[in-house]
Amino acid sequence: MSESFSYEYFASINLNDPFFDSLKNDYKEFIDWFHRKTLQNQKAYIQKINNKIEGFLYLKIEKGPIKDVDPILNVQSAIKIGTLKINPHGTRLGERFIKKSIDYAIDVKANTIYVTVFESHPELIKLLEKYGFYKYGKKTTSNGIEFVLVKDLESINNDTLLDYPRINPNTNNIYLLGIYPKYHTNLFPDSKLNNEPFDIVKDVSHTNSIEKIYICKMRQVASLRKNDLLLIYRTSDKPGLAKFRSVATSICTVEDVKSTKTFNNFMDFKKYCKNYSVFPDDRLEKIFYSKHGYYIIKMTYNVALKRRIINKDLIENVGLDSSSYWGFFKLNSNQLKKIIEIGEVNEGYIIH
């Protein structure tokens, strides 16, 4: 199966693709709207699987107040998810589009995101609510009545998912998690092997989903608890060059930690891991039946460091201990704040 996630001009998107049939049926003005966006040289995110369109996302910056919803949305500015459609292949595609919408809003310093959804799409509504969108009101047009769902990027719910993607560095439960390059590339494809900045809005890595699962043998990770923070560290791909080729790349939040022994059978284990792990079924089976104990970390992918930090700088500028086991060890709050500073993480991702 081949997948691609791209940011394309409307002019290059085939409006006659069967994918758009339901949008044409739901919104009478969709064809005219699409042509207007084409003339305006606008772009949208497109997900393709085996060269077939499976997802479409258009984002728009709007000045407030937003008066065509009830009640009026009194904000200075907002990101409107102007059009969002995903074919139902599980939750990961929806996650990608939600993450992309939030990253875009934070990048342009908008504190509010909203989307209108017909009641006939309960799974999409459920997914949006999982990551902090709530039913604010309704919008009535000639097409019918839609729910208005809003996410406030300034409110604090003290919940990992509702507050997603923001993190609170003022905690004592922060750990470095080392991941081998061959696994890291698949889990965090936007975290490239360099310390140059990248554009989080233009990044269209196809596996850029919110929830991740990492499986390892390190017994120390059993001490992890829900809401602990993880600094993801890509280990060196060349022996002896860790100082320059090992890099801190991302920050995640722990959702859960399990042992393979906690699963009743392989099918339960496979179901838990399948959609979020880098491993194919045969590898998962070997892990499950191995005589060695394995640990499964389920985490949310909060933010990639804009500037990757190499091992040398983590030691010299952040103060991490060079003699530590760089597979897993504890950090303190001040060290994480320094990493956030050097990594040029947008303030919109931080809870103060």
C-alpha positions as CSV (number, residue, x, y, z in Angstrom):
1,M,0.0,0.0,0.0
2,S,1.4,3.4,-1.0
3,E,0.4,6.6,0.9
4,S,1.0,10.2,0.3
5,F,0.1,13.3,2.3
6,S,0.6,16.6,0.3
7,Y,-0.2,20.3,0.4
8,E,-1.5,21.0,-3.1
9,Y,-3.0,23.8,-5.1
10,F,-6.7,23.4,-5.8
11,A,-5.9,23.6,-9.5
12,S,-4.0,20.3,-9.3
13,I,-6.8,18.5,-7.4
14,N,-9.3,16.5,-9.5
15,L,-12.7,17.7,-8.6
16,N,-14.3,14.8,-10.5
17,D,-12.7,12.3,-8.2
18,P,-15.6,10.2,-6.6
19,F,-14.2,11.2,-3.2
20,F,-15.9,14.6,-3.6
21,D,-19.3,13.2,-4.5
22,S,-20.6,13.3,-0.9
23,L,-19.3,16.9,-0.4
24,K,-21.2,17.9,-3.6
25,N,-24.3,16.3,-2.2
26,D,-24.0,17.8,1.3
27,Y,-23.1,21.3,0.1
28,K,-24.9,22.7,-2.9
29,E,-22.3,25.4,-3.4
30,F,-19.3,23.1,-3.2
31,I,-18.4,23.1,-6.9
32,D,-18.6,26.9,-7.1
33,W,-16.6,27.2,-3.9
34,F,-13.9,24.8,-5.2
35,H,-13.6,26.9,-8.4
36,R,-13.3,30.1,-6.4
37,K,-10.4,28.6,-4.4
38,T,-8.8,27.5,-7.6
39,L,-8.9,31.1,-9.0
40,Q,-7.6,32.4,-5.7
41,N,-4.6,30.1,-6.0
42,Q,-5.5,28.4,-2.7
43,K,-4.0,25.2,-1.3
44,A,-5.4,22.2,0.6
45,Y,-4.0,19.1,2.3
46,I,-4.6,15.9,0.4
47,Q,-4.2,12.3,1.6
48,K,-3.9,9.6,-1.0
49,I,-3.8,5.8,-0.6
50,N,-2.8,3.9,-3.7
51,N,-3.3,7.1,-5.7
52,K,-6.9,7.5,-4.6
53,I,-8.0,10.5,-2.6
54,E,-8.9,9.4,0.9
55,G,-8.7,12.7,2.8
56,F,-9.1,16.5,2.2
57,L,-8.5,19.4,4.5
58,Y,-8.8,23.1,3.8
59,L,-7.8,25.7,6.5
60,K,-8.8,29.3,6.5
61,I,-7.8,32.3,8.8
62,E,-10.9,34.3,9.8
63,K,-11.2,37.6,11.6
64,G,-13.7,37.7,14.5
65,P,-16.2,37.9,15.7
66,I,-17.7,34.9,13.7
67,K,-21.2,36.0,13.1
68,D,-22.7,33.3,10.9
69,V,-22.9,30.8,13.8
70,D,-25.3,30.8,16.8
71,P,-24.3,32.0,19.3
72,I,-21.8,34.5,17.8
73,L,-18.2,33.4,18.4
74,N,-16.5,36.4,19.9
75,V,-12.8,36.0,19.1
76,Q,-10.3,38.2,17.4
77,S,-9.3,35.6,14.9
78,A,-9.9,31.9,14.4
79,I,-8.8,29.1,12.1
80,K,-11.8,27.6,10.3
81,I,-11.5,24.0,9.2
82,G,-13.3,25.1,6.0
83,T,-13.6,21.6,4.5
84,L,-12.7,18.3,6.1
85,K,-13.5,14.9,4.8
86,I,-11.9,11.6,5.5
87,N,-12.8,8.1,4.3
88,P,-13.2,5.8,7.3
89,H,-10.0,3.8,7.4
90,G,-9.6,4.0,11.2
91,T,-8.7,7.1,13.3
92,R,-5.1,7.8,12.1
93,L,-6.1,9.8,9.1
94,G,-8.4,11.9,11.2
95,E,-5.7,12.4,13.7
96,R,-3.3,13.7,11.1
97,F,-5.7,16.3,9.9
98,I,-6.6,17.4,13.5
99,K,-2.9,17.7,14.3
100,K,-2.2,19.6,11.1
101,S,-5.1,22.0,11.9
102,I,-3.8,22.7,15.4
103,D,-0.1,23.1,14.3
104,Y,-1.3,25.6,11.7
105,A,-3.3,27.6,14.3
106,I,-0.4,27.7,16.7
107,D,2.0,28.8,13.9
108,V,-0.2,31.8,12.9
109,K,-1.0,32.6,16.6
110,A,-4.7,31.9,16.4
111,N,-6.1,30.8,19.8
112,T,-9.4,29.3,18.4
113,I,-10.1,26.6,15.9
114,Y,-13.6,25.8,14.7
115,V,-15.4,23.4,12.3
116,T,-19.0,22.8,11.3
117,V,-20.1,19.2,11.1
118,F,-23.4,17.6,10.2
119,E,-24.9,15.3,12.9
120,S,-24.7,12.5,10.3
121,H,-20.9,12.2,11.0
122,P,-20.8,11.0,14.6
123,E,-17.4,9.3,14.4
124,L,-15.8,12.5,13.2
125,I,-17.5,14.5,16.0
126,K,-16.3,11.9,18.5
127,L,-12.7,12.2,17.3
128,L,-12.8,16.0,17.4
129,E,-14.1,15.9,21.0
130,K,-11.4,13.5,22.0
131,Y,-8.8,16.2,21.3
132,G,-10.5,19.1,23.0
133,F,-13.2,20.3,20.5
134,Y,-16.6,20.9,22.1
135,K,-20.1,21.6,20.8
136,Y,-20.4,25.3,20.9
137,G,-23.5,26.0,18.9
138,K,-25.0,25.5,15.5
139,K,-24.9,26.9,12.0
140,T,-27.9,27.0,9.8
141,T,-27.7,27.3,6.0
142,S,-29.6,26.2,3.0
143,N,-27.8,22.9,3.3
144,G,-29.3,22.2,6.8
145,I,-28.2,22.6,10.4
146,E,-24.6,21.7,11.4
147,F,-22.9,21.5,14.8
148,V,-20.2,24.1,15.5
149,L,-17.3,22.5,17.3
150,V,-14.7,24.8,18.9
151,K,-11.2,24.2,20.3
152,D,-9.8,26.9,22.6
153,L,-6.0,26.8,22.6
154,E,-5.8,28.9,25.7
155,S,-8.1,27.0,28.1
156,I,-6.6,24.5,30.5
157,N,-8.4,21.3,31.3
158,N,-5.6,19.4,33.0
159,D,-6.2,16.5,30.6
160,T,-3.5,15.3,28.2
161,L,-5.9,14.8,25.3
162,L,-8.3,17.8,25.9
163,D,-5.3,20.1,26.3
164,Y,-3.5,18.5,23.3
165,P,-0.9,19.4,22.0
166,R,0.2,21.7,24.9
167,I,2.6,20.5,27.5
168,N,3.4,21.8,31.0
169,P,7.2,21.7,31.6
170,N,6.7,22.4,35.3
171,T,6.7,18.8,36.3
172,N,9.2,16.4,37.9
173,N,8.2,13.5,35.7
174,I,10.3,14.1,32.6
175,Y,12.4,11.4,30.9
176,L,14.6,10.9,27.9
177,L,13.6,8.0,25.7
178,G,16.2,6.8,23.2
179,I,14.9,5.2,20.0
180,Y,17.0,3.5,17.3
181,P,17.0,5.3,13.9
182,K,15.2,2.6,12.0
183,Y,12.2,2.8,14.3
184,H,12.4,6.6,14.9
185,T,12.2,7.4,11.2
186,N,8.8,5.6,10.9
187,L,7.4,6.9,14.2
188,F,8.5,10.5,13.8
189,P,9.3,11.0,10.1
190,D,9.2,14.8,10.4
191,S,12.1,14.7,12.9
192,K,14.9,14.6,10.3
193,L,18.5,13.9,11.0
194,N,19.8,17.5,11.1
195,N,19.7,20.4,13.4
196,E,18.2,22.8,10.9
197,P,14.8,24.3,11.4
198,F,11.8,22.9,9.5
199,D,8.4,24.4,8.6
200,I,5.8,22.6,10.7
201,V,3.0,23.9,8.5
202,K,4.5,22.6,5.3
203,D,5.5,19.3,6.8
204,V,3.3,16.7,5.2
205,S,4.8,13.4,6.6
206,H,2.2,10.8,6.0
207,T,2.6,9.1,9.4
208,N,2.3,12.3,11.3
209,S,-0.4,11.1,13.6
210,I,-1.1,12.0,17.3
211,E,-0.9,8.7,19.1
212,K,2.2,6.5,18.9
213,I,3.2,3.2,20.4
214,Y,6.8,2.2,21.1
215,I,7.8,-1.3,22.2
216,C,11.1,-1.9,24.0
217,K,12.9,-4.2,26.5
218,M,14.0,-1.5,28.9
219,R,12.6,-2.4,32.3
220,Q,13.1,1.1,33.6
221,V,10.1,2.3,31.5
222,A,7.8,0.3,33.7
223,S,8.0,3.3,36.1
224,L,6.4,5.6,33.6
225,R,2.9,6.9,34.5
226,K,0.1,8.7,32.6
227,N,1.0,12.4,31.9
228,D,4.7,11.9,32.2
229,L,6.7,13.8,29.6
230,L,9.1,12.1,27.2
231,L,12.0,13.8,25.3
232,I,12.4,11.6,22.2
233,Y,16.0,11.0,21.4
234,R,17.1,9.5,18.1
235,T,20.3,7.5,18.7
236,S,23.2,7.6,16.4
237,D,23.1,5.7,13.1
238,K,26.9,5.4,13.1
239,P,28.9,3.9,16.0
240,G,31.3,6.4,17.8
241,L,29.6,9.5,16.4
242,A,26.8,10.0,19.0
243,K,28.0,13.5,19.9
244,F,27.0,14.8,16.5
245,R,24.6,12.2,15.1
246,S,22.3,11.5,18.1
247,V,19.6,14.2,18.4
248,A,16.7,15.2,20.6
249,T,13.7,15.6,18.2
250,S,10.3,15.7,19.8
251,I,8.3,15.8,23.1
252,C,5.5,13.3,23.8
253,T,3.2,12.6,26.7
254,V,2.7,9.2,28.2
255,E,-0.9,7.8,28.0
256,D,-0.2,4.3,29.3
257,V,2.5,1.7,29.8
258,K,1.8,-2.0,29.6
259,S,3.8,-5.3,29.6
260,T,3.3,-8.0,27.1
261,K,2.3,-10.2,30.1
262,T,-0.7,-8.0,30.7
263,F,-2.4,-9.2,27.5
264,N,-4.5,-12.4,27.5
265,N,-3.6,-13.4,24.0
266,F,-1.8,-12.3,20.9
267,M,-4.9,-10.9,19.2
268,D,-5.5,-8.5,22.1
269,F,-1.9,-7.4,21.9
270,K,-2.1,-7.0,18.1
271,K,-5.3,-5.0,18.3
272,Y,-3.8,-2.7,20.9
273,C,-0.6,-2.0,18.9
274,K,-1.5,-2.5,15.3
275,N,-2.6,1.0,14.2
276,Y,0.1,2.9,16.1
277,S,3.3,0.8,16.1
278,V,6.0,0.6,13.5
279,F,6.0,-3.2,13.6
280,P,4.3,-5.5,11.0
281,D,2.2,-8.4,12.3
282,D,4.9,-11.0,12.1
283,R,7.3,-8.9,14.2
284,L,4.5,-8.2,16.8
285,E,4.0,-11.9,17.0
286,K,7.7,-12.6,17.7
287,I,7.6,-9.9,20.4
288,F,4.5,-11.3,22.1
289,Y,5.8,-14.8,22.3
290,S,9.4,-13.9,23.1
291,K,10.8,-15.2,26.4
292,H,12.1,-11.7,27.1
293,G,9.6,-9.2,28.6
294,Y,8.7,-6.3,26.4
295,Y,7.0,-3.0,27.4
296,I,4.6,-1.0,25.4
297,I,4.5,2.8,25.7
298,K,1.4,4.5,24.4
299,M,2.0,8.2,24.0
300,T,0.7,11.4,22.3
301,Y,3.0,13.1,19.9
302,N,2.9,16.8,21.1
303,V,5.5,18.7,19.3
304,A,8.7,18.3,17.2
305,L,11.6,20.5,18.1
306,K,12.0,23.2,15.4
307,R,15.7,22.9,15.9
308,R,17.0,19.4,16.7
309,I,19.6,19.3,19.5
310,I,22.6,17.1,19.1
311,N,24.1,15.0,21.9
312,K,27.0,17.4,22.3
313,D,24.7,20.4,23.0
314,L,22.5,18.4,25.3
315,I,25.5,17.7,27.5
316,E,27.3,21.1,27.2
317,N,24.4,23.5,27.0
318,V,21.5,21.7,28.7
319,G,23.5,19.9,31.4
320,L,22.6,16.3,30.7
321,D,25.0,13.8,32.2
322,S,27.2,12.2,29.5
323,S,27.6,9.1,31.7
324,S,23.9,8.4,31.7
325,Y,22.4,5.4,29.9
326,W,21.0,7.3,26.9
327,G,18.1,4.8,26.4
328,F,16.2,6.1,29.3
329,F,16.9,8.5,32.2
330,K,15.2,11.3,34.1
331,L,15.4,15.0,33.4
332,N,14.4,17.9,35.5
333,S,12.1,20.8,34.7
334,N,14.8,23.3,34.1
335,Q,16.6,21.0,31.7
336,L,13.3,20.6,29.7
337,K,12.8,24.3,29.7
338,K,16.3,24.8,28.3
339,I,15.6,22.2,25.6
340,I,12.3,24.0,24.7
341,E,14.3,27.2,24.4
342,I,17.2,25.8,22.3
343,G,14.7,23.7,20.3
344,E,12.8,26.9,19.4
345,V,9.5,25.4,20.4
346,N,6.6,27.8,19.7
347,E,5.2,29.3,22.9
348,G,1.7,28.1,21.8
349,Y,2.7,24.6,22.8
350,I,3.6,25.5,26.3
351,I,1.3,25.8,29.4
352,H,2.8,28.2,31.9
